[in-house]
Amino acid sequence: MTVTIADSADVDPRASIGEGTKVWHLSQIRENAVIGADCVIGRATYIGPGVSVGDRCKIQNLAQVFEPARLEAGVFIGPGVILTNDQYPRAVNPDGGLKSADDWEAAGVTVREGAALGARTVVVAGVTIGRFAIVGAGAVVTRDVPDFALVIGNPARFHRWVGRAGRPLIDEGEGVWRCPVNGEKYAEADGILTLA
């Protein structure tokens, strides 16, 4: 296997790109970013300094992943998604001087294993998206998303439970949920869903 990098991509030599990964046209991968194996980095994607991307992730066209974001294995980032990093954004300090890198502290977004973020999702700095969760297209995520939750809207709110196959789960009663695709069972207790 080899790494495929389009001629028009800008990949800093200090970045690490895993075997089998493809980086498409006009993408920028900054210094010290670590991209896992078998990933797809779409056209005109930005990945900031020190960002960590696990194996088998897909980051679609025009996504912006600002440092110090961390994506675990199998994450899907839809077209135009933005993972922000400034909890208190300002261009200037109270004295009117232009802010520099020393005037703020970056707070990264964490996207856990298998989660999927729909097109044009915006995730606010410091938020964690849970394992196999789905964020509906166009959502604005302002707080943590539990494992296996489907959230939608602005601000994003819980809509239903989904399984590892990404499909809505069927309520079998008494806190038991079933995946219609593969039959996996899940247990719900106190607003938390786990694979049974």
C-alpha positions in Angstrom: 0.0 0.0 0.0 1.1 3.6 -0.6 0.0 7.0 0.4 -1.7 9.0 -2.4 -1.4 12.8 -2.3 -2.7 15.0 -5.1 -0.2 17.4 -6.6 -2.2 20.4 -5.5 -2.4 19.3 -1.9 -0.3 21.1 0.7 1.0 18.5 3.2 3.6 19.8 5.7 6.7 17.5 5.8 6.3 17.2 9.6 2.8 15.7 9.2 2.4 11.9 9.4 0.2 10.2 6.9 -0.7 6.5 7.3 -0.5 3.8 4.7 -3.3 3.6 2.2 -4.5 7.1 2.9 -5.6 9.4 0.1 -5.3 13.2 0.2 -7.2 14.9 -2.6 -6.8 18.2 -4.5 -6.3 21.5 -2.7 -6.3 20.0 0.8 -4.0 21.4 3.5 -2.5 19.2 6.3 -0.5 21.2 8.7 2.6 20.5 10.8 2.5 17.6 13.3 -0.9 16.4 12.2 -1.2 12.7 12.4 -3.4 10.9 9.9 -4.1 7.2 10.3 -4.1 4.4 7.8 -6.7 4.0 5.0 -8.2 7.4 5.4 -9.8 9.6 2.7 -9.1 13.3 3.0 -11.5 15.1 0.6 -10.9 18.1 -1.7 -10.0 21.4 -0.1 -10.0 20.0 3.4 -8.1 21.8 6.2 -6.5 19.8 9.0 -4.7 22.0 11.6 -1.4 21.6 13.4 -1.3 18.6 15.7 -4.7 17.2 14.8 -5.0 13.5 15.3 -7.1 11.4 12.9 -7.5 7.7 13.5 -7.5 4.8 11.0 -10.3 4.5 8.3 -11.7 8.0 8.7 -13.4 9.9 5.9 -13.1 13.6 5.9 -15.2 15.0 3.1 -14.7 18.0 0.8 -14.3 21.5 2.4 -14.2 20.2 6.0 -12.2 22.3 8.5 -10.7 20.4 11.4 -9.0 22.9 13.7 -6.4 22.0 16.3 -6.2 20.3 18.7 -9.1 18.1 17.4 -8.9 14.3 17.9 -10.8 11.9 15.7 -10.9 8.2 16.7 -11.0 5.3 14.2 -13.8 5.1 11.7 -15.1 8.6 11.9 -17.1 10.2 9.1 -16.8 14.0 8.7 -19.3 15.3 6.1 -18.8 18.0 3.5 -18.3 21.5 4.9 -18.2 20.4 8.5 -16.3 22.8 10.9 -14.7 21.6 14.2 -13.9 24.9 16.0 -11.3 25.5 18.6 -11.9 28.9 20.2 -14.4 29.1 23.1 -14.1 32.8 23.4 -13.4 34.2 19.9 -12.2 37.7 19.5 -9.9 39.3 16.9 -8.5 41.8 19.4 -7.7 42.0 23.1 -9.6 44.4 25.4 -6.8 47.0 24.8 -7.6 46.9 21.0 -4.4 45.1 20.1 -4.6 42.2 17.7 -4.7 38.8 19.4 -1.8 36.5 18.9 -1.4 32.8 19.4 -0.3 33.5 23.0 -3.5 35.3 23.8 -5.9 32.3 23.8 -6.0 28.6 24.5 -7.2 26.2 21.9 -9.9 23.7 23.0 -10.3 20.9 20.6 -13.3 18.8 19.6 -13.1 15.0 20.2 -15.0 12.7 17.9 -15.2 9.2 19.2 -15.0 5.9 17.3 -17.4 5.4 14.4 -19.3 8.7 14.9 -20.7 10.5 11.8 -21.2 14.3 11.3 -23.5 15.3 8.5 -22.8 18.0 6.0 -22.3 21.6 7.2 -22.3 20.5 10.9 -20.6 23.0 13.2 -19.2 21.7 16.5 -18.2 24.2 19.2 -14.8 24.0 20.8 -14.4 21.6 23.6 -17.3 19.3 22.7 -17.1 15.5 22.6 -19.2 13.5 20.1 -19.8 10.0 21.4 -19.1 6.6 19.9 -21.2 5.8 16.8 -23.3 8.9 17.4 -24.8 10.7 14.4 -25.1 14.5 14.0 -27.7 15.5 11.5 -26.7 17.7 8.6 -26.6 21.4 9.4 -26.7 20.9 13.2 -24.8 23.2 15.6 -23.4 21.1 18.4 -22.9 23.1 21.6 -22.7 20.3 24.2 -21.5 16.7 24.4 -23.3 14.1 22.4 -23.8 10.6 24.1 -22.7 7.4 22.4 -25.3 6.1 19.9 -27.3 9.3 19.9 -28.8 11.0 16.8 -28.9 14.7 17.4 -30.4 17.3 15.0 -31.1 21.0 14.9 -29.6 24.3 16.1 -28.7 23.9 18.9 -28.4 20.1 18.4 -30.8 18.1 20.5 -31.4 14.4 21.1 -33.8 12.9 18.5 -33.4 9.1 18.8 -31.0 6.2 19.3 -29.0 4.7 16.5 -26.8 1.5 16.4 -23.4 0.8 15.0 -25.0 0.3 11.6 -26.2 3.9 11.7 -29.9 3.1 11.5 -32.5 4.1 14.1 -33.0 1.4 16.7 -36.3 -0.4 17.4 -37.7 0.0 21.0 -38.4 -3.5 22.4 -39.5 -2.2 25.7 -38.0 -2.3 29.2 -34.9 -0.4 28.1 -34.0 -2.8 25.3 -33.3 -1.6 21.8 -32.6 -3.7 18.6 -30.8 -2.8 15.4 -33.0 -3.6 12.4 -29.9 -4.2 10.2 -27.8 -6.7 12.2 -30.0 -7.6 15.2 -27.6 -6.2 17.8 -29.2 -5.5 21.2 -28.6 -2.3 23.2 -29.6 -1.5 26.8 -30.7 2.0 27.9 -30.4 3.1 31.5 -30.5 6.7 32.9 -30.2 8.2 29.4 -27.2 6.1 28.5 -27.2 3.5 25.7 -24.7 0.6 25.7 -24.2 -2.4 23.4 -25.7 -5.4 25.3 
